[in-house]
Amino acid sequence: AQRVTQPEKLLSVFKGAPVELKCNYSYSGSPELFWYVQYSRQRLQLLLRHISRESIKGFTADLNKGETSFHLKKPFAQEEDSAMYYCALGGGGSYIPTFGRGTSLIVHP
Amino acid sequence: DADVTQTPRNRITKTGKRIMLECSQTKGHDRMYWYRQDPGLGLRLIYYSFDVKDINKGEISDGYSVSRQAQAKFSLSLESAIPNQTALYFCATSDNRDISYNEQFFGPGTRLTVL
């Protein structure tokens, strides 16, 4: 069975501090991992996906198959990064993603 | 721009009422989904549909039903609303031609309150 774990419900940091939002997954096949972001009163939108290996808004995430993790990182948090972040797992021809419970990131000035 | 829209955006109803939430998309995607979002529980899948004649239950389908009226329309019904169905409901689509990425495109959400 697919499972995504985001251990932190809330992550609170100050502007300029590094940020790491944790995501661990359980999947027997070849995973496809995503991070979605939901800003206040807005719809969820894709932030990045592991297959693209890109940096979006300063965020990066590396798939670590050994540790079954896909942590989201940013070296210097900004106030506008405050949002809810969801890690999602798909793959193996399944078009039914599994979402984690989300982590609320608050960046204080 | 191609989009996913939901109506209504907000709805307050009473216990026992039947209500329908509607989703329309102009993205040309075949796959459509309904989720509910609750604080601390994240996103949970209610129903999904891969084409007009395909309807599948998700993780939490009890108390809900859906109708796929056309490729572009996917409605969610609460047959007899109860207070614990108070939540934010999202419709989403994904591209049937995208065999690699499975990216989901979300609507703006419907905030439902059941009194």
Interface residues (C-beta under 8 A of the other chain):
Chain A: Q6 K9 E32 F34 Y36 Q42 R43 L44 Q45 L46 R49 I51 Y86 A88 G90 G91 S94 Y95 I96 P97 F99 G100 R101 G102
Chain B: R31 Y35 G40 L41 G42 L43 R44 L45 Y48 F50 G58 F90 A92 S94 S100 Y101 N102 E103 Q104 F106 G107 P108 G109
